[in-house]
Amino acid sequence: MAEPTPELLTKSFELGYTYTRSTGPVIGHFLSELREGRIVGTRTSDGRVLVPAAEYDPVSAEALTEFVNVGDEGVVTTWSWVVDPISHHLMQKPFAFALIQLDGADVAMLHMVDAGSESAMRSGMRVRARWAAERRGSITDIICFEPT
Amino acid sequence: MGNRVAVVGIGQTKHKSKHKDVSIAGLVRQAAERALEDAGCTWKDIDALILGKAPDMFEGVVMPELYLTDALGGNGKPVLRVHTAGSVGGSTAVVAANYVQSGAFRRVLTVSFEKQSESNATWALSPRMPFVPHVNAGAGGFFAPYMRLYMERYGVPAHIGCMVAVKDRLNALKNPYAHLQIPDISLEMVQQSPMLWEPIRFLESCPSSDGACALVLADEQHAARSPNPPAWILGTSTRADGSMYAGKDNIHPASLIACAKDVYSKAGITDPRRQIDVAELYVPFSWYEPMYLETLGLCGEGEGWKLVESGVTALDGDVPINASGGVLSSNPIGASGMLRFGEAALQVRGMAGAHQVEGARLAIGHAFGGAHSYYAMWAVSADKP
């Protein structure tokens, strides 16, 4: 008698959990300042200013306690154009993911630039934060950056 | 066996249900700083960072070892992560020890943590999966039937589990880091606590804790220079096992018997009951204490409960178990195994404070994880091997 052919099964499933996140005092201050429309970084042992604020020094490992206000304008150091955003993207029109070094900061942070078209983008361009009207203490309180 | 290795620094947080004041990084940092201070080390002195925690789903931080690199001084150094479910704190310490024994690293910082307040670990342990009925048993629900099996197989009276629960909470009162502090703990209180996973009562179960533990392990040369007494690691072992295969004995798992034999052989332990001065065993539900006494060869099969009943495992008994209060008093899951290993080391260093077992020279630390799927152990001594 022939062996029965085993049926091969596949089934999709979703896995989801809810979490709480405790920011601690450093990240908490960074986020609550965003709510006020200000951007702060932390100063490292070698004098550099990290934005977003970091809790610990990446070089010396010391706890970082000195907050430094930085500008909401800065320079695009490099970028990647998103031609056709998908539904998960925060911007629903073509935009750039960009590394932006804010005035007074020594490192660039990742955010988005709404430049209208790829031809308007270049490394070294100046951009300014577009703030949300209602801010909640989140990095998305900055909707995106736009060319100055 | 390789090069000699010792525990020269131990740090832990106060364990409690919610550390809302700090981020996960801030939490592990407290333990790491205390371990470095105990070891007389700075961040620069550390060759490698070895991190352990329970599954990422517990806090929803994917790759926590990367997130924690800054906080633990890991930039530019080897940073490794160990995964073995609830036993991970123990197996992480074993991995760290083995690296020093191999000569690859000379001083290692090993850290483990859990911030249970950021999640719901019980349900992250039992996700809803396709093709399998979701029984919603939770952690205790899986183990509860084996408690009954143990009681029925050996005719164990029901108050034994309650006695362990009382003993560990009395010990916790002497440990300022322990989560549960129940000054009026009594047999009646445990017996009257709600039935959680029958036959396990609420007070026979571990709490959910936020906490972290860190150890600094050093080779012989650095151990000789450390400011506080070292705990020499005589032997380490880990074993893994399927959780529900045919023929598995979940009361005396073969993988744990093998793990203990391996450690005892490396450490020269031939008579565990006589030679071991104090043991820190991973007991999240009180019934595991008598079961582990048997599996670890501290007594014969079916006799563990008699040791509990006669007070042998109490702080003033001849083999105190969980002098720190154990997992029953603090359970930051990923750190719980390392806490057992660290508390064993604290005892032989004579640094356990109010829960110090006088004259402790040889101690064992033990951890289990998964559904009796992972084991880790080490033996530590005040005397250099």
Chai-1 contact restraints between the chains, C-beta under 6 A:
chainA,res_idxA,chainB,res_idxB,connection_type,confidence,min_distance_angstrom,max_distance_angstrom,comment,restraint_id
A,K11,B,P130,contact,1.0,0.0,6.0,A-B,restraint_1
A,F13,B,P130,contact,1.0,0.0,6.0,A-B,restraint_2
A,L15,B,P127,contact,1.0,0.0,6.0,A-B,restraint_3
A,Y17,B,A124,contact,1.0,0.0,6.0,A-B,restraint_4
A,Y19,B,G60,contact,1.0,0.0,6.0,A-B,restraint_5
A,Y19,B,E118,contact,1.0,0.0,6.0,A-B,restraint_6
A,Y19,B,S119,contact,1.0,0.0,6.0,A-B,restraint_7
A,T20,B,E118,contact,1.0,0.0,6.0,A-B,restraint_8
A,S22,B,K20,contact,1.0,0.0,6.0,A-B,restraint_9
A,S22,B,S23,contact,1.0,0.0,6.0,A-B,restraint_10
A,T23,B,S23,contact,1.0,0.0,6.0,A-B,restraint_11
A,G24,B,V22,contact,1.0,0.0,6.0,A-B,restraint_12
A,G24,B,S23,contact,1.0,0.0,6.0,A-B,restraint_13
A,G24,B,G26,contact,1.0,0.0,6.0,A-B,restraint_14
A,E55,B,A25,contact,1.0,0.0,6.0,A-B,restraint_15
A,Y56,B,D70,contact,1.0,0.0,6.0,A-B,restraint_16
A,Y56,B,A71,contact,1.0,0.0,6.0,A-B,restraint_17
A,P58,B,D70,contact,1.0,0.0,6.0,A-B,restraint_18
A,P58,B,N75,contact,1.0,0.0,6.0,A-B,restraint_19
A,A61,B,W43,contact,1.0,0.0,6.0,A-B,restraint_20
A,A61,B,G73,contact,1.0,0.0,6.0,A-B,restraint_21
